[in-house]
Amino acid sequence: MISYKGQTMHYSINPFQHTVKKPISCCGVGLHSGRMVNLHIKPAPANTGIQFSRTDLPRNKPIQAHMNKVVNTHLATTIGEGNATISTTEHLLAAMSSFGIDNAEIEIDSAEVPIMDGSAAPFISLLKNAGQERQNEYRKILKITKEICYKDGDKVIKISPYHGFKVTGKIVFDDTLIKDQTYCLEVNTERFIQEISRARTFGYVEQVEELWANGLALGGTLENVIAIHWDRNSVLNEDGLRFEDEFIRHKVLDIIGDMTLLGCPLLGHIQAHKSGHTQHLAFMQAIAEAPECWELIELKKNGSHSVLDQVFSSTRAASELIMPFLKHRPVAAIQSS
């Protein structure tokens, strides 16, 4: 439990930063290239954040998993530095943030994170095998104090103050299979694993065929994509859906993954209506442009209690270390018991 200015927050969070306990690796096909991709996740020092490195390129400069490194949001979230880009980052990042990993070095020998089975579940299995290692630095948290709303036509995302991290997603499709779906999740490791991690990416069959014709989705198969039938009443996958509402659950997964690019955990309730990666990026930019609506806080340990306390002598130092794109704001103090 965390108390903030006398209010009890029903939100459990470890005050310390974490990295993976040991290196882990996997390989899989890239969704769009169709090429085999090797991925390695390694421990990283505190305050490193999540960094990607392209080992197939001669100049292997790390790419920070940060919203100011996003270079493309078409079909997936792509980050880049110079000539190096890495796409389809959202499933891996959703797994890492929900598993409580703050710092890691991710090496990859292609321009895509492997799609695996189209969900975050294989990455969760990897992280379970690696385990967590506590570090001697404290977590920084972005606490929403006033509602922030972003609109793009009929697509709307807003975040409001909440004593925890909650995501409510809604999608509306003009077919008999998906129709309107809504899902609300109080985000923590256990619920993410049970309710969200196995939800797969999806698309209409003719959309996949069009992507193939344009040299994209070359690695897309019924093993990693839910293919919605031409009749809009069923899916082509022999095993069917993992959840009746798997479509919106995957959208919630994407939101969690993209929000990781803020650079630290959130305290707030996100409500997203018909949003995608493009709106997620614009929404994070809207947060950055509304410094009067959030506070940057840090957990500290004080005896048997955890305290969110001011740790930087200046707000400029805080913003440069945690979220350099955000307006300068004071670091607030919170206590937890």
C-alpha positions as CSV (number, residue, x, y, z in Angstrom):
1,M,0.0,0.0,0.0
2,I,1.2,3.5,-0.8
3,S,0.0,6.6,1.0
4,Y,0.2,10.0,-0.8
5,K,-0.6,13.2,1.1
6,G,-2.7,11.3,3.5
7,Q,-4.5,9.2,0.8
8,T,-4.1,5.4,0.6
9,M,-3.2,4.1,-2.8
10,H,-4.3,0.5,-3.5
11,Y,-1.3,-0.2,-5.6
12,S,1.6,-2.5,-4.8
13,I,4.9,-1.6,-6.3
14,N,8.4,-2.5,-5.3
15,P,10.4,0.6,-4.5
16,F,13.6,-0.7,-6.1
17,Q,14.6,-0.8,-9.8
18,H,15.1,-4.3,-11.3
19,T,17.0,-5.9,-14.1
20,V,17.0,-9.5,-15.4
21,K,19.0,-11.9,-13.2
22,K,20.8,-13.6,-16.1
23,P,21.0,-13.3,-19.9
24,I,18.3,-15.0,-21.9
25,S,17.9,-15.5,-25.6
26,C,15.3,-16.5,-28.2
27,C,14.9,-16.7,-32.0
28,G,11.9,-16.3,-34.2
29,V,10.7,-14.9,-37.5
30,G,10.3,-11.2,-38.2
31,L,6.6,-10.5,-39.0
32,H,7.3,-8.3,-42.0
33,S,10.7,-9.4,-43.3
34,G,10.1,-13.1,-42.8
35,R,13.7,-13.5,-41.7
36,M,14.9,-15.4,-38.7
37,V,15.8,-13.0,-35.8
38,N,18.1,-13.7,-32.8
39,L,17.3,-11.7,-29.7
40,H,19.3,-11.5,-26.4
41,I,18.2,-9.8,-23.2
42,K,21.0,-9.0,-20.8
43,P,21.2,-7.4,-17.3
44,A,21.9,-3.6,-17.3
45,P,23.0,-1.2,-14.6
46,A,20.4,0.9,-12.7
47,N,19.0,4.0,-14.5
48,T,19.9,2.5,-17.8
49,G,16.3,1.9,-18.9
50,I,15.6,-0.5,-21.7
51,Q,18.1,-0.2,-24.6
52,F,18.1,-2.0,-27.9
53,S,21.3,-2.7,-30.0
54,R,21.5,-3.8,-33.6
55,T,24.3,-6.4,-33.6
56,D,24.0,-6.8,-37.4
57,L,25.1,-3.2,-38.1
58,P,28.7,-2.0,-37.9
59,R,28.0,1.0,-35.8
60,N,26.1,-0.5,-32.9
61,K,24.8,2.5,-31.0
62,P,22.2,1.7,-28.4
63,I,18.6,2.8,-29.1
64,Q,16.7,3.9,-26.0
65,A,13.2,2.5,-25.6
66,H,11.8,6.0,-25.4
67,M,9.0,8.0,-27.0
68,N,11.4,10.5,-28.4
69,K,13.1,7.6,-30.4
70,V,9.9,6.6,-32.2
71,V,10.3,7.0,-35.9
72,N,7.3,5.1,-37.3
73,T,3.9,4.0,-36.0
74,H,2.5,2.3,-39.1
75,L,1.4,-1.3,-38.3
76,A,3.7,-1.3,-35.2
77,T,5.8,0.9,-33.0
78,T,9.3,1.4,-34.5
79,I,12.2,3.2,-32.7
80,G,15.4,4.4,-34.2
81,E,18.7,6.1,-33.9
82,G,20.5,7.3,-37.0
83,N,20.2,4.6,-39.7
84,A,19.3,1.9,-37.2
85,T,15.6,1.1,-36.6
86,I,13.8,-1.7,-34.6
87,S,10.1,-2.3,-35.2
88,T,7.4,-4.3,-33.4
89,T,8.7,-3.4,-30.0
90,E,5.4,-3.2,-28.2
91,H,4.8,-6.9,-27.3
92,L,8.3,-7.3,-25.7
93,L,8.1,-3.9,-23.9
94,A,4.6,-4.8,-22.5
95,A,6.1,-8.0,-21.1
96,M,9.1,-6.3,-19.6
97,S,7.2,-3.5,-18.0
98,S,4.5,-5.8,-16.6
99,F,7.1,-8.2,-15.3
100,G,8.8,-5.3,-13.5
101,I,12.0,-5.0,-15.5
102,D,13.3,-1.4,-15.5
103,N,16.8,-1.9,-17.0
104,A,18.0,-4.2,-19.7
105,E,20.2,-4.4,-22.8
106,I,18.5,-6.1,-25.7
107,E,20.6,-7.2,-28.6
108,I,19.0,-8.0,-31.9
109,D,20.4,-8.9,-35.3
110,S,17.5,-7.6,-37.4
111,A,15.3,-4.6,-37.8
112,E,12.4,-6.4,-36.1
113,V,11.6,-8.0,-32.7
114,P,10.6,-11.5,-33.5
115,I,6.8,-11.9,-33.6
116,M,6.9,-15.3,-31.9
117,D,3.2,-16.4,-31.6
118,G,1.9,-12.9,-32.0
119,S,1.5,-12.2,-28.3
120,A,3.6,-11.3,-25.3
121,A,3.4,-14.8,-23.7
122,P,6.7,-16.2,-25.1
123,F,8.6,-13.1,-23.7
124,I,7.0,-13.6,-20.3
125,S,8.3,-17.2,-20.4
126,L,11.8,-15.9,-21.2
127,L,11.6,-13.4,-18.3
128,K,10.4,-16.0,-15.9
129,N,13.5,-18.1,-16.8
130,A,15.8,-15.2,-16.3
131,G,14.3,-14.0,-13.1
132,Q,14.5,-10.5,-11.5
133,E,17.4,-8.9,-9.7
134,R,16.9,-6.0,-7.4
135,Q,19.1,-3.0,-7.8
136,N,20.2,-0.4,-5.3
137,E,18.4,2.5,-7.0
138,Y,14.8,3.6,-6.6
139,R,12.0,3.7,-9.2
140,K,10.7,6.9,-10.6
141,I,6.9,7.1,-11.1
142,L,4.8,9.5,-13.2
143,K,1.7,10.3,-11.1
144,I,-1.2,11.8,-13.0
145,T,-2.9,14.6,-10.9
146,K,-5.3,16.0,-13.5
147,E,-7.1,14.5,-16.5
148,I,-5.3,14.7,-19.9
149,C,-7.3,14.0,-23.0
150,Y,-6.2,13.4,-26.7
151,K,-8.6,13.3,-29.6
152,D,-8.0,12.3,-33.2
153,G,-11.4,12.3,-34.9
154,D,-13.4,9.5,-33.3
155,K,-10.3,8.1,-31.6
156,V,-9.9,9.2,-28.0
157,I,-7.4,8.5,-25.3
158,K,-7.5,10.0,-21.8
159,I,-5.8,9.5,-18.5
160,S,-7.2,10.5,-15.1
161,P,-5.8,10.3,-11.6
162,Y,-6.0,6.9,-10.1
163,H,-4.4,5.1,-7.2
164,G,-2.8,2.4,-9.3
165,F,-2.3,1.7,-13.0
166,K,-5.5,0.8,-14.9
167,V,-6.1,0.5,-18.6
168,T,-9.6,0.4,-20.2
169,G,-9.7,-0.2,-23.9
170,K,-12.6,-0.2,-26.4
171,I,-12.7,-1.1,-30.0
172,V,-15.6,-0.9,-32.5
173,F,-15.6,-3.0,-35.7
174,D,-18.3,-3.3,-38.3
175,D,-18.5,-7.1,-38.4
176,T,-20.3,-9.9,-36.6
177,L,-17.1,-11.4,-35.1
178,I,-15.6,-8.5,-33.2
179,K,-18.4,-5.9,-33.0
180,D,-17.9,-3.7,-29.9
181,Q,-15.5,-4.9,-27.3
182,T,-14.3,-3.3,-24.0
183,Y,-11.8,-4.6,-21.5
184,C,-10.6,-3.1,-18.2
185,L,-7.4,-4.2,-16.5
186,E,-5.8,-3.3,-13.2
187,V,-2.3,-3.8,-14.4
188,N,0.0,-6.0,-12.3
189,T,2.2,-8.9,-13.2
190,E,-0.3,-11.7,-12.3
191,R,-3.2,-10.2,-14.1
192,F,-1.2,-9.3,-17.2
193,I,0.1,-12.8,-17.5
194,Q,-3.3,-14.4,-17.0
195,E,-5.5,-12.0,-18.9
196,I,-3.5,-10.2,-21.5
197,S,-0.1,-11.8,-22.4
198,R,-1.6,-14.6,-24.6
199,A,-3.7,-12.3,-26.7
200,R,-2.4,-12.3,-30.3
201,T,-2.3,-9.7,-33.0
202,F,-5.0,-9.9,-35.7
203,G,-6.1,-8.8,-39.1
204,Y,-8.5,-9.5,-41.9
205,V,-7.4,-12.0,-44.5
206,E,-7.5,-9.6,-47.3
207,Q,-5.4,-7.1,-45.4
208,V,-2.8,-9.7,-44.9
209,E,-2.9,-10.6,-48.6
210,E,-2.4,-6.9,-49.4
211,L,0.6,-6.7,-47.1
212,W,2.1,-9.7,-48.8
213,A,1.6,-8.1,-52.2
214,N,3.5,-5.1,-50.9
215,G,6.4,-7.1,-49.5
216,L,5.2,-6.9,-45.9
217,A,4.0,-9.4,-43.4
218,L,6.2,-12.0,-45.1
219,G,6.5,-13.8,-41.8
220,G,2.8,-13.7,-41.0
221,T,1.2,-17.1,-40.7
222,L,-1.7,-18.7,-38.7
223,E,0.9,-19.5,-36.1
224,N,1.4,-15.9,-35.2
225,V,-1.6,-13.9,-36.5
226,I,-5.3,-14.3,-35.9
227,A,-6.7,-14.2,-39.5
228,I,-10.3,-13.1,-39.6
229,H,-12.3,-14.9,-42.3
230,W,-13.7,-13.1,-45.4
231,D,-17.2,-13.8,-44.0
232,R,-16.4,-11.8,-40.8
233,N,-18.0,-14.6,-38.7
234,S,-15.0,-16.7,-37.9
235,V,-11.2,-17.0,-37.9
236,L,-9.1,-19.2,-40.1
237,N,-6.9,-20.4,-37.2
238,E,-7.8,-24.1,-36.5
239,D,-7.6,-23.7,-32.7
240,G,-9.8,-20.6,-32.8
241,L,-9.5,-17.8,-30.3
242,R,-7.7,-18.0,-27.0
243,F,-10.3,-15.6,-25.5
244,E,-13.7,-14.7,-26.8
245,D,-12.6,-11.1,-26.6
246,E,-9.0,-11.7,-27.7
247,F,-9.1,-8.7,-30.0
248,I,-9.5,-6.0,-27.4
249,R,-7.2,-7.8,-25.0
250,H,-4.5,-7.5,-27.6
251,K,-5.2,-3.8,-28.0
252,V,-4.8,-3.4,-24.2
253,L,-1.5,-5.2,-24.6
254,D,-0.4,-2.8,-27.2
255,I,-1.3,0.2,-25.0
256,I,0.7,-1.2,-22.1
257,G,3.7,-1.8,-24.4
258,D,3.6,1.6,-26.0
259,M,3.2,3.4,-22.6
260,T,6.5,1.8,-21.6
261,L,8.1,4.4,-23.8
262,L,7.3,7.1,-21.3
263,G,10.4,5.8,-19.4
264,C,8.9,5.0,-16.0
265,P,5.8,3.4,-14.4
266,L,2.5,5.3,-14.5
267,L,-0.1,6.0,-11.7
268,G,-3.3,6.7,-13.6
269,H,-6.3,5.3,-15.4
270,I,-6.0,5.2,-19.2
271,Q,-9.2,5.0,-21.2
272,A,-8.6,4.4,-24.9
273,H,-11.4,4.4,-27.6
274,K,-10.4,2.9,-31.0
275,S,-6.8,3.9,-30.6
276,G,-3.7,2.5,-32.3
277,H,0.1,3.1,-32.2
278,T,-0.1,6.5,-33.9
279,Q,-2.6,7.8,-31.3
280,H,-0.5,6.2,-28.4
281,L,2.5,8.3,-29.5
282,A,0.5,11.5,-29.8
283,F,-1.1,10.8,-26.4
284,M,2.4,10.5,-24.8
285,Q,3.3,13.8,-26.4
286,A,0.1,15.3,-25.0
287,I,1.2,14.1,-21.5
288,A,4.6,15.8,-22.1
289,E,2.9,19.0,-23.0
290,A,0.8,19.1,-19.8
291,P,3.2,19.4,-16.9
292,E,0.5,20.9,-14.7
293,C,-1.3,17.5,-14.8
294,W,1.4,15.2,-13.4
295,E,4.1,14.9,-10.8
296,L,7.4,13.0,-11.0
297,I,8.0,11.0,-7.8
298,E,10.6,8.4,-6.7
299,L,10.3,5.6,-4.2
300,K,12.8,5.3,-1.4
301,K,13.2,2.9,1.5
302,N,13.0,4.2,5.1
303,G,13.4,1.4,7.6
304,S,10.4,-1.0,7.0
305,H,8.6,1.6,4.9
306,S,8.8,2.8,1.3
307,V,8.8,6.5,0.8
308,L,8.3,8.5,-2.4
309,D,10.6,11.4,-1.8
310,Q,12.4,14.3,-3.6
311,V,15.8,13.1,-4.7
312,F,17.0,15.7,-7.3
313,S,18.3,19.1,-6.4
314,S,16.7,20.5,-9.5
315,T,13.8,19.7,-11.8
316,R,16.1,19.9,-14.8
317,A,18.2,17.0,-13.5
318,A,15.0,15.0,-13.0
319,S,13.7,15.6,-16.5
320,E,17.1,14.9,-18.1
321,L,17.6,11.6,-16.3
322,I,14.1,10.3,-16.6
323,M,12.0,12.0,-19.3
324,P,14.0,14.6,-21.1
325,F,11.1,15.5,-23.4
326,L,8.8,16.4,-20.5
327,K,8.4,20.0,-19.1
328,H,10.3,20.6,-15.9
329,R,8.3,19.6,-12.9
330,P,9.2,19.2,-9.2
331,V,9.7,15.7,-7.8
332,A,7.0,15.1,-5.1
333,A,7.1,13.0,-2.0
334,I,5.0,9.9,-1.2
335,Q,5.0,7.4,1.6
336,S,4.1,3.7,1.5
337,S,3.5,1.1,4.1
